[in-house]
Amino acid sequence: MTTPMLEIRNLHARIEEREILKGVNLVVPRGEVHAIMGRNGSGKSTLSYVLAGKEDYEVTEGEVLLDGVNILDMDPAERASAGLFLAFQYPIEIPGVATMTFLKAALNAQRKARGEGELSTPDFMRAVKESGKALSIDSDMLKRALNVGFSGGEKKRAEILQMALLKPKMCVLDETDSGLDIDALKVVSEGVNALRDADRAMLVITHYQRLLDHIVPDVVHVFSSGRIVESGDKSLALELEAKGYAGFDEQAA
Amino acid sequence: MNVPVRLGPAELSLIAQLTGAGASGEAERLAAAGLPTRKVESYHYTDLKTLLRAVPELAGKAEGVSPPALRVAGAYQLMIANGVPQESGTAPAGVIVGTVEGSVLSTRDDVLVRLNSALVKTALRIDLDGSVDPVIQIDRRTEGPAAHAPSAAKIYVGDNASAVILETYSGSDAAHVTNHATYLALGKNAVVTHITVDLSARQATHFATNEYVLAEGAQLRTLVIHAGANVSRTHLFPKFAGKGAHADVTGLNLVSDGQHADITMDANHAVPHTSSKPLFKSIARGRSKAVVQGRLVVARDAQKTDAKLMAQGLMLSDEAEILCKPELEIYADDVVCGHGSTCGQLDEDSLFYLMSRGIPKTEAETLLVRGFLAELIDPIEDAALNEALTAVVDGWLAGK
């Protein structure tokens, strides 16, 4: 059996004294797209932050293997260079740092960490232009400070642009549909779908079924009270939409 | 009431130097008042009596010069070495270089202004006219063993003229005490950028006073950078003397362990319809102190003044101290004036975001710091100058 792209074993994490993840187990094989659905406050976003290595959270138990390698001792930058990418629910605005400057710094940092040479400026520009075109990102947007004054849609498109450029093995998309109108949702979903690949896996976190009409998952997991309580195929999402989360809470208890 | 001031070695040296220069009145005044302490409002955070332990001998002739602290491709170089204006190369079109005797600053009740005016014998004089192409660089050096070096420059920019003036301060690695003065007058509708960068030796103490007078429609951008001396203070006196005059008065304190830097501004909106946008930033690391004092004075007749003062600080260590004191003194009743101040550490969420894209921590911090400074450096349009200033900032960031 091939190594899964992401394997989470009995993951417990807390912020200050409050335990939020209470024994998450999850396997995402390469090439697959899994969705995690859960109501607000169930710990879905915490899972994405813990995977990416945000300092505020303390992992008290468990393991996270990315392509067979335990990443819990790595800092966020090392995890990114190892192939993990988190598309933020609320991308951070960074005044004074041009989007282009940031993209180049990120791409070259990852190449350097993997022992690859830096991209030449023309090659870099070409790569950005190509990826940007499909997402309707023009050069004006790239000249602006990172995410500063971007609309909700622009921010999410910029996240997918980063994902396309950095070519991660494992993409975690945290509520990528939030703040998007239906047209923007299409553009973003198409961007994500274009990155589906046999050597890449994705974990799509959402609490609405509608995103999954556009990014169709192989497996749907239901998240409740800090762990996965049910897994199934995409019909599970429809069932959830019809029944609500209440029916699953009992199983968690 | 009349408790005699106890004079320290610094004051005694200065009194002797003033007496030697024939300024006995100033010597007596200093003997009576001593150097300003925190009780003098304008020196509240930069107590000269404590910070200035000793003042070396007045500088002699400069023997040999250290390499330039900052090179800007294509700049026209002028030098003041140990307080004395040096011979310069052929001036570019629109530039007349000469000297002027005596003080350049307006009379003020300020000890550094008084000392400069009493001790400088010959000041550099520059007249600029038309659209001056190259950056004019005034390279002020203090060379040789530790010296007290007062120096001065008087610059006139003609009506409708435009120029970019860069002043750099550097010299040998010794405990110099420098006291520099610049008087810069802008004619009607003149457009001037004036940048002063302290790159003095770490043992040095750097003082500078920059006085600006803006005629009708004049547009000024200033940028003070403190990135060298152990103790540095630049006192800015912009005066808005003609309708439509505007100044972006900006400054940057970069302080590391053991350093103290102070930018103090007294802006004088003297006539109606003038505007200013002072913006000062400080970055402090280690056990260090950065000070920003900004005072906006709006005269009774200066209606429609539009002035916004902002001070921002970034603390990179727990021991760093950043002190910001804005003051508004408004005598007119139809003005838009305001001030703001923020101080903090690098934002954790921003750092996490950058790192989550693979950018290592140190590099991510540098990006954020550069982002913090972009507002000050980005408006410098001359590419070579912008690059040189970026290098100063990067050099400081890379240092410990």
Boltz contact constraints between the chains, C-beta under 6 A:
constraints:
  - contact:
      token1: [A, 52]
      token2: [B, 356]
      max_distance: 6.0
  - contact:
      token1: [A, 54]
      token2: [B, 352]
      max_distance: 6.0
  - contact:
      token1: [A, 76]
      token2: [B, 355]
      max_distance: 6.0
  - contact:
      token1: [A, 76]
      token2: [B, 356]
      max_distance: 6.0
  - contact:
      token1: [A, 77]
      token2: [B, 355]
      max_distance: 6.0
  - contact:
      token1: [A, 77]
      token2: [B, 358]
      max_distance: 6.0
  - contact:
      token1: [A, 77]
      token2: [B, 359]
      max_distance: 6.0
  - contact:
      token1: [A, 77]
      token2: [B, 360]
      max_distance: 6.0
  - contact:
      token1: [A, 80]
      token2: [B, 356]
      max_distance: 6.0
  - contact:
      token1: [A, 80]
      token2: [B, 357]
      max_distance: 6.0
  - contact:
      token1: [A, 80]
      token2: [B, 358]
      max_distance: 6.0
  - contact:
      token1: [A, 81]
      token2: [B, 358]
      max_distance: 6.0
  - contact:
      token1: [A, 86]
      token2: [B, 356]
      max_distance: 6.0
  - contact:
      token1: [A, 92]
      token2: [B, 349]
      max_distance: 6.0
  - contact:
      token1: [A, 92]
      token2: [B, 350]
      max_distance: 6.0
  - contact:
      token1: [A, 92]
      token2: [B, 353]
      max_distance: 6.0
  - contact:
      token1: [A, 94]
      token2: [B, 350]
      max_distance: 6.0
  - contact:
      token1: [A, 94]
      token2: [B, 371]
      max_distance: 6.0
  - contact:
      token1: [A, 95]
      token2: [B, 371]
      max_distance: 6.0
  - contact:
      token1: [A, 96]
      token2: [B, 371]
      max_distance: 6.0
  - contact:
      token1: [A, 96]
      token2: [B, 374]
      max_distance: 6.0
  - contact:
      token1: [A, 97]
      token2: [B, 367]
      max_distance: 6.0
  - contact:
      token1: [A, 97]
      token2: [B, 371]
      max_distance: 6.0
  - contact:
      token1: [A, 105]
      token2: [B, 359]
      max_distance: 6.0
  - contact:
      token1: [A, 106]
      token2: [B, 357]
      max_distance: 6.0
  - contact:
      token1: [A, 106]
      token2: [B, 358]
      max_distance: 6.0
  - contact:
      token1: [A, 106]
      token2: [B, 359]
      max_distance: 6.0
  - contact:
      token1: [A, 109]
      token2: [B, 358]
      max_distance: 6.0
  - contact:
      token1: [A, 109]
      token2: [B, 359]
      max_distance: 6.0
  - contact:
      token1: [A, 110]
      token2: [B, 358]
      max_distance: 6.0
